[in-house]
Amino acid sequence: MKRLLDIAGALCGLAVTGPFMALAALLVWLQDFHSPLYIPWRVARGGGRFRMFKLRSMVIRADATGVSSTAGDDRRITRLGHVIRRFKLDELPQLFNVLIGDMSLVGPRPNVESEVRAYTPQERHLLDARPGITDMASIAFADESDVLRGSADPDLAYNQLIRPWKSRLGLLYVSHASVGLDLQLLGLTALTLVNRRSALDRLEKLVASLGAAPEVCAAAGRKGTLVPHPPPGMSQVVGVDLGAAKAP
């Protein structure tokens, strides 16, 4: 049933967004006459690899810097790229990944191999589900680039401030995955585009209804300031070497 929802949703999504995607791709190409697509490797369900399609929002060979996380003030983002990221247009080509079967409409966001290698045994259960275009963490941290803005080390800031809650929300989804939950999250994703605060409040209630701990509910609703926290399965906050925390 989930696969049927994915196929139907992807086809409808492509029919509606296809013209916007084509226009955005043309504008990206015109800015520097390089491919408008960025097709990086990502880790698939079960630990394999697949190529994920994205509209390019950065300069050519931006990934050569070795920095995985992207802050809002990252100099690698092009002027047009800021607009593309603001409206999540860079994610639209992933509808093709959904049709192929590499991704789902809803599921934990796929990560690069270096981030997956740093997973705790508990976090590796994120690979039990097919990665998705959106999920609880995508809604809660739609402003990820703004959270990382001004950071001297975006990867470290990501691991200390965002990864702990992103992983917990992803694991919560994996343990409660259903078509009904997918439909709720798709609705909240759409609501985020027009009323982010309302979407966060509803997400917090949804997470609470699934039995999440109070601190996870607060993170889902983005209540309070984000502070460094250990990822699931670790007893310490991730250190500067991104591996300083040890499992208990």
ABEGO torsion letter per residue (X at the ends): XAAAAAAAAAAAAAAAAAAAAAAAAAAAAAAAGBBABBBBBBBBBGGBBBBBBBBBABBBGAAAAGBABBBAABAABBAAAAAAAAAGAAAAAAAAAAAAGABBABEBBBBBAAAAAABBAAAAAAAABBBBABBAAAAAAAAAAAAABGBABAAAAAAAAAAAAAAAAAAAAAAABBAAAAAAAAAAAAAAAABAAAAAAAAAAAAAAAGBBAAAAAAAAGBEBBBBBBBBGBABBBBAAGAABBBX
